[in-house]
Amino acid sequence: MGLLDIANHLINFTAPAAFVAIFTAFFARSALFGTARLPGFLRLAIYCFVASLIVLVVGLWFFGRDGKMASYAVMVLVCASVPWAMARGRRG
């Protein structure tokens, strides 16, 4: 496998995590009705991306292959839990 193939696989592996993280960071303030003090967009997107990527790596290890719907479902739940947990921790 060449360098371009490896880059293509890594991009395709991380793309769902990036999309869900950006979507979650964008809509987190409106979903929490503005009552929570969340960090900035970029920091929240990075936290969500890292959490989503960890879930995808664990799903790859557990199932032995990428692209299982169970991994994606858990990724969405974890990514949605990040701003919620951050908002609960900053209330005050």
N, C-alpha and C positions, 0 to 999 in steps of 0.2 A: 504494500500500500504506500503510495507516494505522499508527499507533504500536502498536496492539494486535496487528496482524498481524506486525509486526517483532518484538515481544516474544515472541509465540507461536513464531515460527521460531527465534529464539535459544534459547529454553527447550528446544524439541524437538531442536535441534542439540547442545546441551550435556548433555542428560539422559543419554545413554549413557556419556559420559565421567565424569559425576558418579557414576553407579551403580557403574561398574567401579572407580573410585577408592576409594569408600567400602568396597566389598566387599573390595578388595585390602588396604586399610589395616586392616580388621577382622581378616582372616585371616592377615596377614603374620607375626605372631609365632608362631602355631601351625604355619605352613608351614615356617618356618625353625627349628623345634624349640626355640625359646627360647634358642638359643646366640648369637644376634646381639643387639647393643644397637642398637635402632632408635629413631628419634625418636618423639615422642608421636603419638597417633592423628590429631589434627587436622593437624599438620605433614606427616605422611606422606600423608594424604588430599589435602592441597593439592598436594604434589609430584606425586602420581600424576594428579591432575586436570589440572594444567598440562601434563604430558607427554602425557596422552591427548588433550587439546584441541589441542595442536600437531599430533599425528598426524592428527586429524580435519580440521584446516584444510589440512594438506598433501594429504590425500586428496581434499578438495573441490577444491583447486587442480589436482591431477594428473588426476583423473577428470572434472572439470567438473560433477559433481553429488554430492549428499550421499547417504549410505545404502548405499554399496557394501560388500559383505561383506569385501572385501580390506582396506578401511580399518578395519573393526571388528576383523578378525583381527590386524592390526598394532597396533592400539590396545591390545588385550588383552596381546599380547606385550611391548609397551613398558611398560605399566602393571605387569605382573608383574616386569619387569626392574628397576624403580626400587627396591623394597625389597631386592632381591637385591644390587644394586650398592651401596646404602647400607650394607648389612650387611657386605659385603666390605671396604668402606672404613673401617669403624669397628672391625674386628677387631684385636685386638691386643696 
